[in-house]
Amino acid sequence: MKKILVSLSFCAVLLACKTPKQSSQTSPENYTPAETKTETVAAPPSQDSLFVYLERTPCYGTCPMYKFKIFNSGYALYEGKRFVDMLGSYEAHIAASVLEEIKTKAKTVNYFEFRDEYPKKASDFPSTKTTIIINGKRKDVMNGSGAPAALKDFEAYLDSVKDRAVWKQMH
């Protein structure tokens, strides 16, 4: 009986630690316009580049898991994975005034001065990944825990931009 319990415990640990493979199609570096063709929102020009990226990673509980990207043209992509209202792939257009607002907010919080990583205190905590590219200058931040309030506020602000967008599901 003891051997069976040990075996089951070992299997449970292996399953809990298994992480999903990330698709190369959805990472910010591998964006291609072909993956965004739709009839409802104009796809960005082929030279369009990433402006903002926000990703909420999983935890062992019911943490929202999604990715949100905005390109310099205002074209936006959202991919809901787990524990979110919108599951699947969506697209939207973010107004130029909001893009400027994001730039201003990034400068106000000194986004480019944040550390590259604020490590997790426990493996079951979710993380938030953000990337901003302004005038060719790129900054990636991984927020596991312990980040300054200004970074958390900026992440919440990006979520509010996502929440205000008018999303259309991609087919």
VENURQUI-V507562 format. One record per residue. N is the residue number from 0. RES is the residue in one small letter. SS is DSSP state (H for helix, E for strand, - for the rest). PHI is phi in radians with two decimals (* if undefined). NEAR is the number of other ideal C-beta (glycine too) atoms within 10 Angstrom. Layout:
n: (N:N)
res: (RES:RES)
ss: (SS:SS)
phi: (PHI:PHI)
near: (NEAR:NEAR)
This chain:
n: (0:1:2:3:4:5:6:7:8:9:10:11:12:13:14:15:16:17:18:19:20:21:22:23:24:25:26:27:28:29:30:31:32:33:34:35:36:37:38:39:40:41:42:43:44:45:46:47:48:49:50:51:52:53:54:55:56:57:58:59:60:61:62:63:64:65:66:67:68:69:70:71:72:73:74:75:76:77:78:79:80:81:82:83:84:85:86:87:88:89:90:91:92:93:94:95:96:97:98:99:100:101:102:103:104:105:106:107:108:109:110:111:112:113:114:115:116:117:118:119:120:121:122:123:124:125:126:127:128:129:130:131:132:133:134:135:136:137:138:139:140:141:142:143:144:145:146:147:148:149:150:151:152:153:154:155:156:157:158:159:160:161:162:163:164:165:166:167:168:169:170)
res: (m:k:k:i:l:v:s:l:s:f:c:a:v:l:l:a:c:k:t:p:k:q:s:s:q:t:s:p:e:n:y:t:p:a:e:t:k:t:e:t:v:a:a:p:p:s:q:d:s:l:f:v:y:l:e:r:t:p:c:y:g:t:c:p:m:y:k:f:k:i:f:n:s:g:y:a:l:y:e:g:k:r:f:v:d:m:l:g:s:y:e:a:h:i:a:a:s:v:l:e:e:i:k:t:k:a:k:t:v:n:y:f:e:f:r:d:e:y:p:k:k:a:s:d:f:p:s:t:k:t:t:i:i:i:n:g:k:r:k:d:v:m:n:g:s:g:a:p:a:a:l:k:d:f:e:a:y:l:d:s:v:k:d:r:a:v:w:k:q:m:h)
ss: (-:H:H:H:H:H:H:H:H:H:H:H:H:H:H:H:H:-:-:-:-:-:-:-:-:-:-:H:H:H:-:-:H:H:H:H:-:-:-:-:-:-:-:-:-:-:-:-:-:E:E:E:E:E:E:E:-:-:-:-:-:-:-:-:E:E:E:E:E:E:E:-:-:-:E:E:E:E:E:E:E:E:-:-:-:-:-:E:E:E:E:E:E:-:-:H:H:H:H:H:H:H:H:H:H:H:H:H:-:-:H:H:H:-:-:-:E:E:-:-:-:-:-:-:-:-:-:E:E:E:E:E:E:E:-:-:E:E:E:E:E:E:E:-:-:-:-:-:H:H:H:H:H:H:H:H:H:H:H:H:H:H:H:H:-:-:-:E:E:-:-)
phi: (*:-1.10:-1.13:-1.15:-1.10:-1.11:-1.10:-1.12:-1.09:-1.08:-1.09:-1.10:-1.12:-1.07:-1.18:-1.20:-1.51:-1.18:-1.83:-1.21:-1.29:-1.51:-1.33:-1.19:-1.28:-1.84:-1.35:-1.04:-1.29:-1.91:-1.15:-2.31:-1.01:-1.04:-1.36:-2.05:-1.18:-2.59:-1.71:-1.77:-2.24:-1.13:-1.22:-1.21:-1.08:-1.07:-1.55:-1.09:-2.26:-1.11:-1.99:-2.40:-2.38:-2.36:-2.37:-1.85:-1.65:-1.30:-2.33:-1.42:-1.89:-1.92:-1.19:-1.05:-2.26:-2.81:-2.24:-2.44:-2.23:-2.19:-1.79:-1.01:-1.32:1.75:-1.12:-2.28:-2.18:-2.35:-2.30:-1.56:-1.82:-2.60:0.96:-2.31:-1.23:-1.81:-1.61:1.78:-1.79:-2.37:-2.38:-2.74:-2.13:-1.78:-1.10:-1.00:-1.12:-1.26:-1.06:-1.13:-1.07:-1.12:-1.04:-1.09:-1.10:-1.07:-1.21:-1.07:-1.54:0.98:-0.91:-1.24:-1.69:-1.14:-1.13:-1.22:-2.60:-2.06:-1.09:-1.20:-1.58:-2.57:-1.17:-1.60:-1.39:-1.34:-2.16:-2.18:-1.83:-2.29:-2.42:-2.35:-2.21:-2.23:0.91:1.38:-1.71:-1.94:-2.40:-1.97:-2.29:-1.89:-1.87:-1.49:-3.05:1.36:-1.30:-1.11:-1.01:-1.08:-1.20:-1.07:-1.12:-1.14:-1.06:-1.12:-1.08:-1.07:-1.07:-1.18:-1.10:-1.06:-1.19:-1.45:-1.19:-1.71:-1.60:-2.15:-1.20:-1.54:-1.75)
near: (5:6:7:8:9:10:10:10:10:10:10:10:10:9:8:10:9:8:7:9:6:11:10:9:11:16:13:20:8:11:20:9:14:9:14:20:12:14:7:10:19:14:16:20:11:8:8:16:12:16:22:24:22:22:21:22:20:17:17:12:9:9:16:16:18:21:20:23:23:26:24:17:18:18:22:24:23:22:20:19:17:13:15:15:8:13:13:12:18:22:22:20:17:22:11:11:8:16:18:10:14:20:16:10:16:19:11:12:18:12:19:13:9:19:13:8:14:19:12:17:10:9:10:12:15:17:18:22:18:21:17:23:17:16:5:6:8:11:15:14:20:17:23:18:13:11:18:15:8:14:20:14:13:26:18:10:17:21:16:10:20:21:10:11:19:9:17:14:13:17:9)
